């Protein structure tokens, strides 16, 4: 395990039993995400202290908890609608261990922008997380531009799942190349392309190579399954400063163990696991 580096996980969900129970009930008429099927559902912990204990065992210093807002493409309702207080229960109890990322609903723009401002200014959230797929809008849709302008105003990054999606939603709207157009219009907006962008990883690498304000997240993948191009980028002179580690709920210890098999250069591994997140999110 990468015990020599205290890791920072940039992508996690609310994982209380109450939240997971509500999420499981909401999915009864949906198609279940293949990743969730493979790991037996999103992780849950009986209490926040129990979660912190598990983090300590794996040498994970901080975890980003996302206020995920996920629209059902099949049934047209917000079937994951994480509340602000569901995230602040983590960030208030353990300010040095959890980081909040606010959510965004492009069907409720003004309401979302007000809540993002509260999350950042009053609760110390460090950015925004977007799951675009069910809304059936591309990441560069007009409904998304108010969010990007707000993030520039607040000087916080926006993290967006890019690439395919494992729920019953179309993937095309989150192709990583869309970040290129967004960067043309918002050259100072700090963007994270999360989930590696697979199967369009090269698109995400190309955008991160072109623009200084785009980062690549390897969350939701066990390191042993990363494309060779992604591993090369993590280890490269430019890429080592632009990659971020996360799990999306995959077990921390096993994920970090698998990372060792990549034989990353020590500097590249340290930046991936910790330094880049500290710099980008101003931790």
N, C-alpha and C positions, 0 to 999 in steps of 0.2 A: 504494500500500500504506500501511497505518497505521503508518508508520515512526516517527511522533512518540510512540508509546506502546509500551512494552515489554509485550507481551501475555502473558496467562496462560491456558493451555488447560486447562479443568477436566475434560476427558473424553478419555482415550486408553487404548489397550490395550498390553499387552506386545507388542513388535514385533520380537523377535529371530527370525531365520530358523527356529530350532528350534521356537519356540512356534507360528509361523504354519504350519509344516509339520504339526505335531500337530493344529492346528485344522482345516486343510484335510482331513487324513485322517479326522477325526471327523465331518466333514460329508458324507461320501460317500453316506450313506443318508438324508440330510436334504434339505430344500428350502433352497436357497441364498438368503440375504438379498439383496433387490433392490439395496440400496445397494452391497453388495460386488460384485455383478455389474457395476454401472455403473462402478465405479472399478477393477475388476480384482482385487478381493480386499482384505483389510485390509492397510495399509501395513507394510512391513518394512524394516529397516535392517541392513546387514551387521555393524554394531557400534554400541555405545552412543555412542562418540565421533562416529561418522558421523551419528547422529541429532542430537546436540548441534550439529554443524556446520550441519545443515539448519535447526535452530531459530534459530541465529545469523543465517543468511541471511534469515530471515523476520522477525527481531526478536521472536521468542517467547522470553520469559525463563524461564518454567517450564511444565512439562507434568505434569498429574495422570495417573498410571498406575494403572489400576484392577485390583483382584484379582477380575475378573469370574467369577461362578459362574452358568452357564447350563444349566438342565435341559432335556432334549429332550422336548417334548410328544408327539412322534411315537413315540419309541423308549424313553423312560423311563430315561434315564441322564444323568449329568453330562457333557455333551459339550464344554463349556468349563469347565474346573476349574482356574483359575489358582492356582498355588501362591504362598505368601507370599514364598518366596525368589526367585521370578521377578520380583516387584516390587522387593524390597529390593536386587537387583543394580543397579537404577537409582538408588534413593535413597541407597545407600551410596557409590556411585562419584561421584555428582554431587549432593551434598546441597542445593545452592542452585538446581538446575535441575529436579529431579523431586520430586513430591509423591506419596505413597502413599495410596490409598484401599483399605481392607480389603473383603473380600467377605462375603456372608452366604448360608447355605443353610438355608432354613426347615424342611427335612427333617432337619437335624442341628443343632438349636438350641444345646445346651450346648457342643458342639464348636466351633461357629461363634463363640459368645460368648467362649470362652476365647481363640481365635485373634485376635479383634478386640482384646481387651485386650492381648495380646502386641504386636500390630501398633502400637497407639497408644502404649502405655507404654514399650515397649522399642525400637521402631523409628521412632517419631516420625510415624506415619501421622496424617493430618489429618481422617479421616472414613471413611465406609463408602459403598460403591456397591451398589445392588440392581438386578438384572434379574429381575423377578418372573414374566414371562409363562409360561415353560415349566412352572413349578410349579403353574400353574392355581389360584392363590390370589389373592384381592384384596389390595391393599396394606394394607387395614385388617383383614386376617385375624388371628385370635388368635395364629397362629404368628409373626406379624411384631412383635407387641407386646414380646416380650423384647428384640428388637433396639433398638426405640425407647427402651425404658427404659435399656438399656446406653449408648446414645448420649447420653442426658441425663446419666447418671452420669459419663461420660467427658468431657462437654461438647464433643462433636464433631458436625458435621452429618452427615446421611445424604442422599446423592444418589440419586434414583430415576428411571429412565427412565419417563416417563409418555406417554400417547397410544398411537398404534398401534405395532405391531411388524412388522418386515419378514421375520422368520423365520416358520416354519410353526407359529405359536402364536397363541392367542386374545388379542385386544387389550383386551377389555372390562375385565379385572381391573386395568388400570393407568389407568383414567380419572382425570384430574387431580382431579376433585371428591372422590375418596377422601381426598385430603390434608386436606380440610376436617374430616372426622370424626377423623382422626389428630390434627390440631391441637386439636380440642376436648378430647381426652384427654391430649395432651402439649403444652401451650401454650408450653413453653420449648424444645421440640425444634426444632432448625434443620433445615429440609428444603429440598432443591433438587429441583424438578420439571424433569428434564432432557429434552432433545429437543423442547422447545416445547409438548408436549402435543397436537400435531396429530393428528387433526382437531378436537380439543376445546380449542383454544388459549384460547378465551374462558373455559373452566372454570378453567384454570390462572391466567389473569390475575385472575379473580374471587377465587380463593383467596389469591393473593399480595396483592391489594388489601385483603382482609379481615384477613389475619393478618400480623403483623410478622415472623413466623419462617418465612416461605415465600419462596423465590426461584425465578426462572424461568431455565432454561438454554437457550441457543439452539444448543447443539451438535447435530451430525449434519445440519445444514441449511446450504446455501450461503445467505448473507444475501440474495441476489437472489430467493430463493424464500420468504422469510418472509412470513407473512400481514401485511397492513397493520395489523391490530390489535396484533400483536406489536411492530412497528416503532414504532407510536404509544406503546405502553407503555414501551418502552426510552427514548423521548424525553420522557416525561411527568415531572412533578415527583416523583410517588411512584415510578413504575416505574424511573427512572434509578438508584435505589439498590438495586434488587432483581433486576437482570438480570446474567447471567454469560455470557461467551463461551467456546466450546469447539468442537472439530471432530469428535470421534468418529472420527478418522482421515482426515478430508478434508484435502487439501493445505493447509498453513498459508498459503503466500504467496497462492494463488488465493483462499482464503477471505477473507483480510484485504483483498485488492484489491476483492473484491465488496462488502465492508462499506462502502467509501468511497462507493459509489453510493447508499447510504441517506441521505446528507447529515445525519447525526446531529449534534446540537449537540456542540461539543468536550467539554464537561463530561460529557454522557451517554456519549459514546464512550470517554472515559478510564475512567469508572466501569465500563462494560460490559467493557472489555478487561482491566482490571487492578485498580482500586481496590476494587470490590465483593468480588472473590475474596480480596484481601489482608485485608480486614476480616472476612469471614465465616469463613475458614479460619485466621485468626490467623497469617498468614505474616510 
